[in-house]
């Protein structure tokens, strides 16, 4: 009888536990599109650097999102094994040098 009560209690405890829902990683084209970053362009022109400074914008779940915000939200862990995050972090390193560029290495 004690075993039956213990079994029922354990099954009730397990039934009460809720499984954590892992947010589904969105499908996204990491190349996105390039838009002029007006603030950074103005800052660079004030320093005497001519040309426009671009930032990358990606579409996630049918909404536009700055590439940096995408990385903060979906790829916060730099040691992530997610292939999309690994590519995103590599693209970010390239973009951080002098703004977003449409010329990315093969594989990105």
SEMI-711681 format. One line per 8 residues: their letters; for each residue x negated, y negated, z negated of C-alpha. Coordinates in pm, whole numbers. Example, Ala and Ser with C-alpha at 12.3 -4.5 7.8 and 13.67 -1.06 7.14 Angstrom:
BEGIN
AS = -1230/450/-780  -1367/106/-714
END
This chain:
BEGIN
XXXXXXXX = 0/0/0  -285/-236/-84  -436/-173/260  -106/-251/429  -71/-581/242  -432/-673/323  -378/-588/690  -59/-797/707
XXXXXXXX = -230/-1091/534  -528/-1074/768  -307/-1059/1076  -106/-1360/955  -428/-1556/899  -552/-1470/1247  -219/-1564/1400  -235/-1903/1230
XXXXXXXX = -578/-1978/1380  -562/-2186/1693  -812/-2129/1967  -1003/-2441/2059  -932/-2553/2410  -1250/-2628/2596  -1184/-2918/2832  -1207/-2806/3191
XXXXXXXX = -1498/-2960/3374  -1367/-3165/3668  -1469/-3108/4027  -1648/-3421/4136  -1859/-3540/4429  -2163/-3677/4249  -2267/-3889/4546  -1953/-4096/4500
XXXXXXXX = -1963/-4433/4665  -2188/-4730/4613  -2052/-5067/4504  -2239/-5390/4443  -2307/-5459/4077  -2247/-5834/4076  -2393/-5901/3731  -2717/-5714/3796
XXXXXXXX = -2749/-5863/4146  -2714/-6216/4004  -2967/-6137/3731  -3220/-6004/3981  -3169/-6298/4218  -3232/-6535/3928  -3568/-6358/3888  -3641/-6415/4257
XXXXXXXX = -3564/-6061/4374  -3361/-6069/4692  -3108/-5805/4790  -2811/-5645/4627  -2813/-5404/4334  -2577/-5110/4371  -2410/-4883/4119  -2257/-4542/4182
XXXXXXXX = -1884/-4487/4131  -1736/-4134/4131  -1375/-4020/4150  -1271/-3795/3862  -915/-3666/3841  -811/-3918/4108  -947/-4212/3907  -1260/-4414/3973
XXXXXXXX = -1526/-4397/3705  -1870/-4550/3683  -2138/-4283/3717  -2290/-4377/3379  -1949/-4334/3212  -1909/-3994/3379  -2239/-3882/3231  -2149/-4015/2885
XXXXXXXX = -1814/-3839/2888  -1890/-3506/3056  -2267/-3462/3031  -2356/-3605/2692  -2580/-3307/2611  -2905/-3346/2806  -2972/-2973/2758  -2645/-2869/2920
XXXXXXXX = -2665/-2564/3146  -2378/-2690/3360  -2510/-2720/3715  -2308/-3035/3785  -2451/-3204/3475  -2804/-3105/3568  -2760/-3260/3912  -2592/-3568/3764
XXXXXXXX = -2882/-3626/3525  -3131/-3592/3812  -2935/-3844/4019  -2922/-4078/3718  -3302/-4070/3689  -3330/-4171/4054  -3065/-4443/4025  -3223/-4587/3708
XXXXXXXX = -3538/-4686/3898  -3388/-4959/4115  -3016/-4903/4142  -2806/-4645/4319  -2925/-4526/4655  -2749/-4325/4920  -3070/-4143/5007  -3095/-3855/4762
XXXX = -3326/-3552/4787  -3191/-3231/4938  -2995/-3025/4688  -2842/-3321/4513
END
